[in-house]
Amino acid sequence: MSQLPFIVLLRTLNGLAGPLHGLASQEVLLWINSVMEDTEEWKGSLSQTVLYLLNYQALI
């Protein structure tokens, strides 16, 4: 399994660190935790996760 998605996620979170971004990294972590809680029963189903994210995007 490729570790690229994890590397991308970590670099994204590190990019939100620092005084110029305020609470951005904390907000992203809270959002990721809520997504993980909402999708916990899917057990890593990529198709269900993509549909969830597309629907979430439409709600914003």
Z-matrix of the N, CA and C atoms (Angstrom, degrees):
N
C 1 1.460
C 2 1.527 1 109.09
N 3 1.271 2 115.25 1 133.68
C 4 1.456 3 120.89 2 -178.99
C 5 1.527 4 110.87 3 -70.73
N 6 1.310 5 115.47 4 141.16
C 7 1.461 6 120.32 5 177.92
C 8 1.523 7 111.74 6 -95.70
N 9 1.324 8 116.71 7 4.15
C 10 1.458 9 121.20 8 -178.42
C 11 1.531 10 113.29 9 -56.52
N 12 1.358 11 120.14 10 -44.38
C 13 1.476 12 118.14 11 179.57
C 14 1.530 13 112.61 12 -59.20
N 15 1.321 14 117.08 13 -36.40
C 16 1.459 15 120.18 14 -179.71
C 17 1.522 16 111.14 15 -70.29
N 18 1.324 17 116.59 16 -38.52
C 19 1.463 18 121.14 17 178.15
C 20 1.526 19 109.72 18 -64.27
N 21 1.329 20 116.92 19 -43.30
C 22 1.462 21 121.31 20 179.37
C 23 1.523 22 109.85 21 -62.24
N 24 1.328 23 117.50 22 -44.87
C 25 1.456 24 121.44 23 179.81
C 26 1.527 25 111.14 24 -60.77
N 27 1.325 26 116.87 25 -46.44
C 28 1.461 27 120.07 26 -179.41
C 29 1.520 28 112.02 27 -64.56
N 30 1.306 29 117.19 28 -40.63
C 31 1.471 30 119.40 29 178.14
C 32 1.522 31 111.11 30 -66.23
N 33 1.312 32 116.82 31 -35.90
C 34 1.458 33 120.43 32 177.72
C 35 1.523 34 110.57 33 -63.55
N 36 1.330 35 116.25 34 -46.20
C 37 1.462 36 119.88 35 179.59
C 38 1.525 37 111.40 36 -64.90
N 39 1.316 38 117.68 37 -38.94
C 40 1.462 39 120.63 38 178.08
C 41 1.520 40 110.95 39 -65.88
N 42 1.310 41 117.39 40 -31.87
C 43 1.456 42 120.85 41 178.54
C 44 1.522 43 112.51 42 -67.11
N 45 1.322 44 116.89 43 -20.05
C 46 1.461 45 121.21 44 179.83
C 47 1.521 46 112.57 45 -92.28
N 48 1.311 47 117.70 46 2.97
C 49 1.458 48 121.15 47 -179.31
C 50 1.520 49 109.97 48 -81.10
N 51 1.301 50 115.66 49 157.96
C 52 1.459 51 120.56 50 174.67
C 53 1.514 52 113.36 51 109.93
N 54 1.323 53 115.64 52 166.79
C 55 1.465 54 120.69 53 -173.55
C 56 1.528 55 114.25 54 -69.95
N 57 1.311 56 118.74 55 -22.39
C 58 1.459 57 120.32 56 -177.63
C 59 1.520 58 112.89 57 -74.81
N 60 1.318 59 116.99 58 -18.18
C 61 1.458 60 120.55 59 -175.39
C 62 1.519 61 113.62 60 -103.45
N 63 1.300 62 117.34 61 -1.27
C 64 1.465 63 119.52 62 177.12
C 65 1.507 64 112.64 63 56.11
N 66 1.301 65 115.59 64 -122.48
C 67 1.464 66 120.84 65 -176.92
C 68 1.522 67 113.13 66 -96.88
N 69 1.322 68 117.49 67 18.31
C 70 1.463 69 120.31 68 -175.12
C 71 1.521 70 112.03 69 -58.07
N 72 1.325 71 117.76 70 -46.20
C 73 1.465 72 119.18 71 -177.58
C 74 1.524 73 111.23 72 -66.09
N 75 1.328 74 117.38 73 -37.33
C 76 1.462 75 120.11 74 178.13
C 77 1.525 76 110.39 75 -66.02
N 78 1.331 77 116.90 76 -39.79
C 79 1.462 78 120.27 77 178.86
C 80 1.528 79 111.32 78 -65.14
N 81 1.315 80 116.62 79 -39.13
C 82 1.468 81 120.62 80 178.19
C 83 1.522 82 109.68 81 -64.92
N 84 1.321 83 117.74 82 -43.32
C 85 1.460 84 120.37 83 178.61
C 86 1.525 85 111.32 84 -62.68
N 87 1.330 86 117.35 85 -40.64
C 88 1.463 87 119.92 86 176.64
C 89 1.526 88 111.00 87 -62.58
N 90 1.337 89 116.68 88 -41.34
C 91 1.460 90 120.37 89 178.97
C 92 1.528 91 110.85 90 -64.77
N 93 1.337 92 117.07 91 -43.93
C 94 1.469 93 120.23 92 179.14
C 95 1.520 94 110.44 93 -61.59
N 96 1.327 95 117.19 94 -41.73
C 97 1.467 96 120.09 95 177.51
C 98 1.517 97 111.44 96 -62.25
N 99 1.340 98 117.90 97 -40.13
C 100 1.466 99 119.46 98 179.43
C 101 1.529 100 111.20 99 -67.29
N 102 1.334 101 117.05 100 -38.00
C 103 1.462 102 120.41 101 176.57
C 104 1.526 103 109.76 102 -63.57
N 105 1.324 104 116.72 103 -43.78
C 106 1.465 105 120.06 104 179.82
C 107 1.521 106 111.10 105 -62.10
N 108 1.332 107 117.66 106 -39.69
C 109 1.465 108 120.70 107 178.10
C 110 1.528 109 111.01 108 -66.82
N 111 1.334 110 116.47 109 -42.03
C 112 1.465 111 120.34 110 -179.08
C 113 1.528 112 112.56 111 -67.65
N 114 1.320 113 117.60 112 -28.85
C 115 1.463 114 121.42 113 -174.18
C 116 1.526 115 113.09 114 -109.24
N 117 1.304 116 117.27 115 10.78
C 118 1.469 117 121.75 116 -174.72
C 119 1.528 118 112.98 117 -56.45
N 120 1.329 119 117.53 118 -38.81
C 121 1.464 120 120.38 119 -176.16
C 122 1.525 121 113.44 120 -75.16
N 123 1.325 122 117.55 121 -10.70
C 124 1.458 123 120.67 122 -177.85
C 125 1.519 124 112.47 123 -77.37
N 126 1.291 125 117.39 124 -18.26
C 127 1.471 126 123.57 125 177.81
C 128 1.530 127 112.53 126 54.53
N 129 1.322 128 115.91 127 46.36
C 130 1.459 129 120.36 128 173.10
C 131 1.514 130 115.88 129 82.77
N 132 1.325 131 118.01 130 16.82
C 133 1.460 132 120.32 131 179.21
C 134 1.531 133 109.27 132 -68.38
N 135 1.306 134 116.10 133 112.45
C 136 1.455 135 121.24 134 -177.01
C 137 1.525 136 111.74 135 -63.28
N 138 1.326 137 117.50 136 -42.15
C 139 1.468 138 120.01 137 -177.13
C 140 1.527 139 111.23 138 -64.25
N 141 1.326 140 117.88 139 -41.09
C 142 1.462 141 120.45 140 179.16
C 143 1.529 142 110.66 141 -68.45
N 144 1.311 143 117.47 142 -36.92
C 145 1.458 144 121.28 143 179.21
C 146 1.526 145 110.66 144 -66.25
N 147 1.324 146 116.85 145 -42.56
C 148 1.466 147 120.52 146 178.44
C 149 1.522 148 110.02 147 -62.57
N 150 1.333 149 118.10 148 -44.57
C 151 1.465 150 120.94 149 178.11
C 152 1.528 151 111.12 150 -61.75
N 153 1.317 152 116.33 151 -40.44
C 154 1.478 153 120.54 152 177.70
C 155 1.525 154 110.31 153 -59.95
N 156 1.325 155 116.81 154 -47.87
C 157 1.460 156 120.72 155 -178.27
C 158 1.527 157 112.09 156 -66.33
N 159 1.322 158 117.23 157 -37.93
C 160 1.465 159 119.97 158 177.06
C 161 1.525 160 111.14 159 -64.70
N 162 1.325 161 116.79 160 -41.59
C 163 1.455 162 120.65 161 177.29
C 164 1.523 163 111.36 162 -67.08
N 165 1.327 164 116.67 163 -37.68
C 166 1.466 165 120.76 164 177.74
C 167 1.528 166 109.68 165 -63.57
N 168 1.327 167 116.90 166 -42.32
C 169 1.459 168 122.26 167 179.13
C 170 1.534 169 110.09 168 -60.39
N 171 1.321 170 116.98 169 -38.23
C 172 1.461 171 120.61 170 -178.50
C 173 1.530 172 111.45 171 -68.92
N 174 1.330 173 117.51 172 -26.11
C 175 1.454 174 121.33 173 -178.63
C 176 1.516 175 112.92 174 -79.21
N 177 1.325 176 116.52 175 -19.58
C 178 1.469 177 120.31 176 -176.22
C 179 1.507 178 111.09 177 -76.70
